[in-house]
């Protein structure tokens, strides 16, 4: 099974080896058909600490690294 990849923006880099990535999706209301944005934050592993606030990055699903971290940063977009 292939690993999921998501694209998002780094909103926090205050932790060691971890960045918080906010992923934005567009969802459609089932009845009214209006489209609206959904935001979700993921903690992702950043081994070297090379990504900072404002960077657009690609994250990939991995085995659990810690209690909250199940994603790792693959690269910059």
N, C-alpha and C positions, 0 to 999 in steps of 0.2 A: 504494500500500500504506500502511495506517495505521501510525503509530508506536506501539510498545508503551509502556504506562504501568504503573508499579509504585508501590505504596505501601509506605513503610518509615519507620524511625526514624533520626534523625541520631545517629551514635555518635561522630563526631569532626568538629571544625571548626577544627583547628589550622593547616591549610594556607590559603594565600591563594587566594580565589576557588574553593575546592573544599571539599566536604563529603563525608564517608563515610556512606552510607545502608545500613542493614542491613534486608534484606527477608526476611520470614518466610513460609514456605509450609507447608502441611500435605500430607504425602505418605502414601500407603497402601502397606503391604507387599503384594506380589503374592500371596504364599502364605498368610500368617497374617492378613491383613486388618487388622492393627493400624495405627493412624494415628500418625504422629510428625512433629515439626517439623523443617524444614530452614531454615538461615540462610545467606544469602549477602550479601556486602558489595559495594556498587558505589560508585565515585567519581563524583560528580556536580558539574557546574559551577554555581557560585553567584556570579554576577557582583558583586553588591553586598555579599555577606557578611552577609545578614540572617537566616540560619538558624543555630541553635545546638543544642548537645547536648540531646537529649530531644524535639525537635520532630518531629511526624509530618508527612511531606511526600510529595508526588507527584512522581516523576521520569519523564522522557520520553526515549526513545531519540533520538539525533541523530547527525550525522556525527562522526567522531573529532575531538576537540578537542586531545587529546594522546595519549601512548602508552597511558595507562590510562583516560582519560576519554572515554566514549562516551554519557554521559547528562547531562541538565541538569535542574535543579530547576524545576518548573512552578509549584508553590504549596504553601501550608500546608493541612493537612487539619483 
